[in-house]
Amino acid sequence: MNPMFVDSNIFIFANDANYPENLDAKSFFGEAEDMEFNTIIALESHYGYLRNLGALEAERILKSMFASRILTYIDIERDDILEGAIISGEYSIRSNDATIIANMLRNGIKKIATDNVRDFSHHPEIEVYNPITRSSRS
């Protein structure tokens, strides 16, 4: 199977039962394999957990992301940030998302699971997969 990045919104939905997207996100993690995340995704996820679930639970979930056998952590490099700045300007994508894209492409990964279809679909090399169904959003 081809590797796929997973965006912070999918991690947050899967770990917080208060979101209507929770079941779709949990189901995605039950079926997916060869998933990747990076520094930005880890930090954004932790912030979402911290805000919604408290410090102890946020720390526990973040540690479990790094310990998972189905998730691979890929560090952000200086060149990813610089390339992200170019992508951000060229495709009108927020800097954090553009840096995620740069990091993905440097590592040969062209697919991302995210509920943020609008922003990531601006880049022509990125395939966006949204595991959240419309019924969970109502």
C-alpha positions as CSV (number, residue, x, y, z in Angstrom):
1,M,0.0,0.0,0.0
2,N,1.2,3.5,-0.7
3,P,2.0,5.7,2.3
4,M,-0.5,8.4,3.3
5,F,-0.1,11.4,5.5
6,V,-2.9,12.0,8.1
7,D,-3.8,15.5,8.9
8,S,-4.4,16.7,12.5
9,N,-8.1,17.1,12.1
10,I,-8.5,13.3,11.5
11,F,-6.4,12.6,14.7
12,I,-8.4,15.1,16.7
13,F,-11.8,13.7,15.5
14,A,-10.7,10.1,16.2
15,N,-9.7,10.9,19.8
16,D,-12.6,13.1,20.9
17,A,-16.0,11.4,21.0
18,N,-17.7,14.8,21.3
19,Y,-17.1,15.4,17.5
20,P,-19.7,14.1,15.2
21,E,-16.8,13.0,12.9
22,N,-15.5,10.7,15.6
23,L,-16.9,7.4,14.3
24,D,-15.7,8.1,10.7
25,A,-12.2,9.0,11.9
26,K,-12.0,6.0,14.2
27,S,-13.1,3.7,11.4
28,F,-10.5,5.2,9.1
29,F,-7.7,4.3,11.6
30,G,-9.1,0.8,11.9
31,E,-8.8,0.3,8.1
32,A,-5.7,2.3,7.1
33,E,-2.1,1.3,7.1
34,D,1.2,2.9,6.3
35,M,0.3,6.3,7.7
36,E,2.6,9.2,8.3
37,F,2.6,12.4,10.3
38,N,5.1,15.2,10.9
39,T,6.0,17.9,13.4
40,I,3.2,20.3,12.4
41,I,0.5,17.6,12.5
42,A,1.8,16.4,16.0
43,L,1.7,19.9,17.4
44,E,-1.7,20.8,15.9
45,S,-3.1,17.5,17.2
46,H,-1.7,18.1,20.6
47,Y,-3.2,21.6,20.8
48,G,-6.6,20.2,19.8
49,Y,-6.4,17.5,22.5
50,L,-5.2,20.0,25.1
51,R,-8.0,22.4,24.4
52,N,-10.7,19.7,24.3
53,L,-9.5,16.9,26.6
54,G,-7.0,18.4,29.1
55,A,-3.3,18.2,29.6
56,L,-3.0,14.6,30.8
57,E,-5.1,13.2,28.0
58,A,-3.3,15.3,25.4
59,E,0.1,14.1,26.6
60,R,-1.1,10.4,26.6
61,I,-2.5,10.6,23.1
62,L,0.5,12.4,21.7
63,K,2.8,9.7,23.2
64,S,0.6,7.0,21.7
65,M,1.0,8.6,18.2
66,F,4.8,8.3,18.5
67,A,4.6,4.7,19.9
68,S,2.1,3.4,17.3
69,R,3.2,0.6,14.9
70,I,0.9,1.9,12.2
71,L,2.1,5.5,12.3
72,T,5.5,6.8,11.1
73,Y,6.8,10.2,12.3
74,I,8.7,12.2,9.6
75,D,10.6,15.2,10.9
76,I,10.3,18.6,9.2
77,E,13.5,19.9,7.7
78,R,14.7,23.4,7.0
79,D,14.3,22.8,3.2
80,D,10.6,21.8,3.9
81,I,10.0,25.2,5.5
82,L,11.6,27.1,2.7
83,E,9.8,25.0,0.0
84,G,6.6,25.5,2.0
85,A,7.0,29.2,1.7
86,I,7.2,28.9,-2.1
87,I,4.2,26.6,-2.2
88,S,2.2,28.9,0.0
89,G,2.7,31.8,-2.3
90,E,2.3,29.9,-5.5
91,Y,-0.9,28.1,-4.6
92,S,-2.4,30.4,-1.9
93,I,-2.2,27.8,0.8
94,R,-1.6,28.6,4.5
95,S,2.1,28.2,5.5
96,N,1.5,25.3,7.8
97,D,-0.4,23.3,5.2
98,A,2.1,24.3,2.5
99,T,5.0,23.1,4.7
100,I,3.2,19.8,5.3
101,I,2.9,19.4,1.5
102,A,6.6,20.2,1.0
103,N,7.5,17.6,3.6
104,M,5.2,15.0,2.0
105,L,6.7,15.6,-1.5
106,R,10.3,15.4,-0.2
107,N,9.4,12.0,1.2
108,G,7.6,10.8,-1.9
109,I,4.2,10.9,-0.4
110,K,1.4,12.3,-2.5
111,K,-1.8,11.4,-0.6
112,I,-3.2,12.9,2.6
113,A,-6.3,12.0,4.7
114,T,-7.9,15.2,5.8
115,D,-11.2,16.9,6.2
116,N,-9.5,20.1,4.9
117,V,-10.1,19.2,1.2
118,R,-10.3,22.9,0.1
119,D,-6.7,23.8,1.1
120,F,-4.8,20.7,0.2
121,S,-6.6,20.2,-3.2
122,H,-5.0,23.4,-4.4
123,H,-1.7,21.6,-5.0
124,P,-1.7,19.6,-8.2
125,E,0.6,16.8,-7.0
126,I,-1.5,16.1,-3.8
127,E,-4.3,13.5,-3.8
128,V,-6.8,14.3,-1.0
129,Y,-8.8,11.6,0.7
130,N,-11.5,12.7,3.1
131,P,-12.6,9.8,5.3
132,I,-15.3,11.9,6.9
133,T,-18.8,11.3,5.4
134,R,-21.3,14.0,5.0
135,S,-23.7,12.3,7.3
136,S,-21.4,12.7,10.3
137,R,-21.3,16.5,9.7
138,S,-25.0,17.1,10.3
